[in-house]
Structure formats: structure tokens, C-alpha cells
Amino acid sequence: MAIGTVLRNEVQLLKADRLLVAALVVFAVLFSYALANGVAWASKLEGTVEAVRAADAERAASLVEELEHIAAGGDPVSRFTDPRSPNVMGGARGAVTAVLEPGPLAALSAGQTDLLPYYYDVSIYTNEQTFLQNGEVANPLNLMVGRFDLAFVIVYLLPLLVLALGYNVLSAEREQGTLALTLSQPVSARTVVTAKLLFRGMIVIGVALAASLVGVAVGGGWSAPERVALWCATVVVYSLFWFALAAWVNTLGRSSAWNATALVGAWLALVVVVPSTVNVAAGLLHPPPSRIAMISEARQASNDAVNQRSILLARYLEDHPEMAVGVVPDRRNTAALAWAATEEVNRRLEGVANRHDQALAAQRTMVRRYGLLSPALVAHGVLSSAAGNDDERFERFETQVRGFAEEWKEYFVPAILEGRSMELNAVAERPAFDFVEESQAQVIGRTTLPLLWLTLLAGLAIAPAVVGLGRVRGAE
Amino acid sequence: MITQIARKEFTDLLRDGRFRFSALIVGALLLVSLGVSWTQVRAASAQLEAAEATARDHWDSQGEKNPHSAAHYGIYAFKPRLPLSFIDQGVDPWTGTSVWLEAHRQNDFLMRPAQDATSAQRFGSLTAAGVLQHLVPLLIILLAFGAVAGEREQGTLRQLLASGVGRRQLVAGKALGIAIALSLLVIPAAVLGAIALVIGSNAAGELADRAAVLSLVYVAYFGAFIALSLAVSAWVSSSRVALMSLLALWVVNGLVAPRAAVDLSEWLHPAPTAFEFSRTVEQEMRAGVEGIRPPDRQAITQALLDEHGVESVEELPINVSGVTLQASEEFGNQIFDRNYNALWDTFERQSRVHESLAIVAPLLAVRALSMGLAGTDVEQHRHFATAAETYRRDLMRSMNGDLAQNSRTGETYFADDELWESVPPLEYDAPELAWVLGNRTLSLLMLGGWLLVATAAAVMGARRREDV
């Protein structure tokens, strides 16, 4: 009954408070803008995926067309692009595109989609250098600043709204002298503050969830209900953390201005300073070896390899007897010799790439560990995992593309070494790429710990708030 | 009188624990970020020099081959970092750092450092520019929100005014006091920065003008924020409202407007997707476009035969392949210019949207100027990309020229180290200060405008109320 009364009172007060209403309107506008941006971005990605797939199909069709033409007694257009040759059908002309579709909730969070490549042309020439390519065409300035999507509004701005709504729930009553009056009623300070914050929390969380669900509905994210649930849970817990922080600061008995300053300071530290410091520290302590070194290594390797192709071929056949049964290395098979040189370059690049991946993995571990200091970083991580546009999904994609490239080579390289021609049926028979999405269990398993940690942080803020509120008396 | 008020304000601030605490934190962050960026820029520059030397060595020692094979082998160019970039790394982590200069193609810059970082990168890096653009204004707000409103609430404003202090004098004195307190923090950092610049670079002399303007830009920015905070403090009814409005302004300035500009700029000036861009270039390279036609080897050969008055290519004193290859380079260059210029122009129009939004967020003007002066904006990336591309074209011209002049059509021809070594290295000069400022006139106007309007508002705000 008491909570109900306070709540009713709050609704009346809120209606009267033009500033608060204005703040909520502003937020509704921000959420809508973020949503419109996210939906536009996701559909741009989907459009590109479609166009890329169409081009892929076109390439396959042109192979089939020419092979049929040759089968009917025609001549190939050019000796260099003869689709029967395995290093043409397996090379650039016959390459297939491995595509990572935008995550199920791409409309909510752009994540790394504007930075990292989400499709690769895979051929026998795919190697570590393939993965050095840029992602989408993007103005570097826009990449630097980051997109105005829902994840941004939730991680950065929502806490500020929470703080604006909650920084003076108790201190204002004290400053206006109404606290003693309120507490003379049969309600405790705990009930008053809980009711006030509950009311404000319902509005804030309600708006955030509503905007998210609209984004899910428009972007077709219902196919992954576990991701939607994960997203919503993060929004709720993250908001709770900030409300609890506001409640706690209110119990310290300082002025409204002091509360506001302290809370903005906390926001600044947790949302801006800690993440950027962790980021700088990770790069400083685990610098990835320079990518430039990879280029130098590739150049050196190809210089070296060109001059000793026959030795390399002999060695390659020794290492991979399964690739070509009975091929004699000193036969004048130029395609085989070229392949041996290519493979030697790849082998040397892998060394550099491995060192690189290790440093990056160490960086990620460090960011995950020290990132725990910042609820914003944790929330951002879980939100982008839920959206399916986080580093991990891109890494998964890259790994699968590497595996696929190996499969592709296993299909074409024996033919190159044996000097065999490809037939028409090879176009359909070649390996195809299918991205294997993380299972529900994997997504949830990976995000449970961070989400629990976020819940714990919220709990850590709630506990002193509850204790502190118990001590508040109307007259001091 | 002004000095007395300033002295009093200054002493008050120094005694204020909150100021000491926050100034200490901001100062520490400023120093740490300067130190970290400085070592990073040094390391990156060393890496770059080594890479350049290796790349040149690969080129020089490629052995005997046909000049066109050498053109296909090509050379790598690496983007240098201006020494001032340790203050503001700007878009550097988000642009590619190296480009392969090869025959027939203008390649993109590859290897954006951001691709090799974790997604925590999206929260921004701790840099001196970040501290100066975001944290110092917040500090100013905390120092100034109560300057007038607080005096009014305590009733001391009436006293002051009654004792004959002019309102303008009051505001000027307050501003001066805050500025002096702030300078205790900023000036040592600036001095350290200047020392680091001199130690870190032998080109510090040439950068002195950029560094000086950079300092002025930040002084103007802080000045605008002091005036703005005092204006708000004078205009509104209570110090609480002053604080809340200033904080809201700070959020719009540092958070909402910059991000909003990103998507807005892309709505207004959409860039093609990577797929569309490469497809267009590919198509135009194949079939030509709008009067730009691929070269016709037969026509070129016939023209050469006519010119030299001979019957067969064997009799020509030059190699037709060299001439045709050069013609195809010229054709490709036109296609690349068309497409890349359009793309860069789109980026510049997008940057202009960011700058225009400085009308609500002075940070956007300061950021554009700061990156420009530090040599880390998109325009200066383009400047280097253009220089690298010009170098590529010269390189191709000299390879094709050698092929055309020193061999005959159809014969096997190899050039050697002498030709490779005759290619001059890529010498890049960063643009002059005037060029940078010319790109940024809009931001200069915006920043000047903010400073003027905020000062006027502070002066008028002081006069507004009948406090006596």
C-alpha cells in the first residue's frame, strides 16, 4: 500500500516536472535515432551480402558456361583462363566467396562490422595475407568516433539518464525540507527511495527494452530468442547497477550538487577512463608484432622461393605424399613448380601470423580481465556478443575460412601436381563454405560469466544503498 | 579590482579539496597519456624506418628481370607519422599504414592498427587530445558552475555589487581566477609536451608553427568553456540548475553530437560499399567509361609504324609493349582518379558535417583543428595517399620508358640493379600550416564564434539581473 501511494505521488510529481519530462522526450528521440541508424546499417550489410553472393553465383555460372562450350567442341577463350586448368578453377577466376552474415541482432549493435572484413574470396592462393584486407569502405573519422547505435545509447547515455533521474531522490527532499514530512508518514526511507527509483527505473528500462524489441522485430532477430533474452537481461542489470549507485550516493547525506558531481565522476571513471586505459595498457603490454613485418617476410620468402622452386617441390611432395601419388618432382610441370613456391611463402607467413595471433589473444585475455573493472566494458561485451558482431564471432569466421581454404586446396592441389584437367562436374563438386554459427549453449556459456559479474557489481552497489537507507531519519 | 577578484577566486579554488583532487587526476592522466603516446610514436617511427629500408632493399636487390616484371613486383610505401601525432593520434589507428605500389593498380592502404586491437578500442584511447577535449572542460564546469550562482545564493553577490564592483569586472575577475588555477595544470603539461617534441624529433623546428597554433586552439577552447560556464552560472536561478545544465551541455558536446554526426554524415553523403567500389573500378577498367577508353594496341602500333615510316614492328627503334603498357597505365590512372577522388571527396563532405555540428558542440571544431595540426586527419591521410600514388605513377612510367627505349618488340629483355637503383626514394613532405588551416576554416570560424558568443553571454549574464 505504501509503495503504491509513493508511486502515485511520483506520477503526479513527474507530470509536474517539465525538466524530467523533457529529459525523457530527449531520450525517446535518441533511442529512435539510434534505432533508425542501426536498422539502416543492418540493411546495408544485408544488401552487400546479397550482392556478394550474386557475384559469386555469376562467377560459377561463367565457369559452367565455358566448360560446356569446351565440352561441345569449342575452344577456351584464353589459355590463361582455361577453366579446365585446376589453378584457374581453383584460383582467382573460380574463387568462391565465404560470407559472414550480419549477426541476428545487427540492427541493435554495429559492433565490429564497420571495421572487420565479413567476406573473403577463397582460392588456392588464400594465405595469411588474404586476412590483411580492409573491411567495409569507411571514413576513418567515422570509424574513430563510432556509430550511434542502440548499444552506444545503452552503454554510454542510459547511465546518464539514470543518474539525472536519481541523483537527488533523497537529497532534494532533504533540501526542500519535505523529507521529515514524508518520513513522518508510516513509510520508511527505504520504501520511499525504492518506490521512487522503481518508478523511474520502470520508465527508463521500459523505454530501453521497447526500443530494443522494436529493433529485434524490424531486423528479424526473433530467430535467436536466446540472444534477445541475453540483450534484455544485460540492459536490465546494467541499468540496475546505475540506479543502485545513485541510491547509494543519496544515502551519504550530501547535497544534490555533491551527488551529481560524484556520480558524473563515477560515470566518467567507469565508462570513459577505465576502458580507454585498459585499451592503452593492453596495446602497450602485448603489442602485436608489426604487420609490416609480415609484408617484409612475404617479399623475402617469395624472392627466395622463386629461385629454388624445384627443390621446394621435391620437399613439398616429401612432406605431403597424400597430395599427389606418384608425381615425380623433376617433371617439367610449371604449375606444380609454381605451387611449391606459393606453398613455401604461405608456410613462412604462417610463422609471422601465429606470433601475431598469440599477441592478440594475450591482449584479449588482458582486456577481458581488467575490463571487469568497468561495468560499461562488460556490458558492451555482452551486448555485442548478443548482437553477434563481436570480435569472437569474427574470429570464428576467420578460423572457418582458414579451414575452408585448406579444404579447397586439398581438392585442387593434387590436380595441379598431377597435371590433371578439371571436368564440368567439378564446379558443383568443389567444397562450399557454410558458416557454422555458435550454438545457443555456446553463446550463453560464453556470456554467463560476464553477465553474472555485472549482476554482482549491481549487487555490490545495492547492498550499501539498502543499509544506508535503513539509517536515514527525517530529522537529523 | 579584477586582479583582486581573480586572486580571491584563485585562492578559493586552491583551498577547495574537490579542485585539488580532480586537477590531480586530470593532470596525472594528461602526463600518462603524453608519455605513452610519445613512446608509441617513437616505436612506430623506428619500425617504419626499418620497414622502408627493407622494402627498398627488396626493390634494389630483385636481380635481373624485365622492367615490367619489376613493375609487377612493385614496392611498398609506408605512411610516416608526424612527430606531433603523440598529442593527437587522430584517425591514424583507423587508416591503413602501408600500400603496395604495383603495375596496373592503385591499391588501398592496408593494415589499420585498429584491426589488430580488441573491441575495447571502440571506447577510445587515452590520449592527451582526449584529456584536453573532454576532461578539462568538465574540470572547468566543476570550477565555474557556482561562480556567480553560488555568490547569489549566499547573498554575497549583493554585497559585492554594492561595494562598487562592476558586473563586468566581477565576471572578468572570476574568469581570470579560474584561468590561472587551470594554467597550473595545463602549462606544465604543455612545457613537457614541447620538451618531448624537441627530444623526439629533429624536425621540431618546422613543427613549431603547428604546435603554436595547436596551443592557441586549446586556449581558445578552454576560454570558451570558462566563459560559457560563467554565463550559465549567471543566467540561471540556482547553482544546482547551473551544474545540471552545464553537465547536459558537456554530454552533448563530448558524446551525443560527435556520434550523431557519424550517422548523419553517412545519411547525407553516402559512400559506396567496398564491394560496389571495387566492382565499379573493375568494370570501368575493362570497358572504359564516359570517353575514357582502354588503349588499343593495334592502333598504337600502327601510329608508331607511321611515325617512324617503317613496315614492321621489328624495324621500330622502340618496344611497342613499353608504349602500350604506359598507355594502359594512363588509362587506368584516369579510372582510379575518377573513383578515388569521388570517394575522398565524399569523406571530406562527411568531415564537413562533423565540423558543421560544432554549432552545438565546440569540441567538434577543436577536434578537427587538433587532428589537422597534429597531422592525423583524413585530409592529411589523403595527402600522403596522393603522394604515394604519384610516386607509383612515376615509377611505372620509368619502368615502361626503359622497356620502350632499351629493347625491341618481341625480344627477351632484362634490366638490372642499375635501373632499380636509379629510381629515387619516395620523399614525402607534410603539408604547410596554411594548407591545414585552409581545410579547417569552418572549424576556425566555429571556435571563434563560440568564444565570442560565450564571452558576450557571460558579460550580458552578469548584467542581466537586478541583484542590488
Interface residues (C-beta under 8 A of the other chain):
Chain A: L30 Y33 N37 A40 K44 G47 T48 A51 V52 A55 G111 Q112 L115 L116 L132 Q133 N134 G135 E136 V137 A138 N139 P140 L141 N142 L143 M144 V145 G146 R147 F148 F152 Y156 L157 L160 A164 S256 A257 A260 T261 V264 G265 L268 V271 V272 V273 P275 S276 T277 V278 N279 V280 A282 G283 L284 P287 P288 S290 R291 I292 A293 I295 S296 R299 Q300 N303 H356 L360 Q363 R364 V367 G371 A376 L377 H380 G381 S384 D390 D391
Chain B: R18 S22 L29 S33 V36 Q40 A43 Q47 L48 A51 T54 A55 H58 S61 Q62 Y76 F78 G90 V91 P93 W94 T95 G96 T97 S98 D108 F109 L110 M111 R112 A114 Q115 D116 A117 T118 S119 A120 Q121 R122 F123 G124 S125 L126 G130 H134 L135 L138 L142 G146 S239 R240 L243 M244 L247 V251 L255 V256 P258 R259 A260 A261 V262 D263 S265 E266 W267 A271 P272 T273 A274 F275 E276 F277 R279 L343 T346 F347 Q350 S351 H354 D377 V378 H381
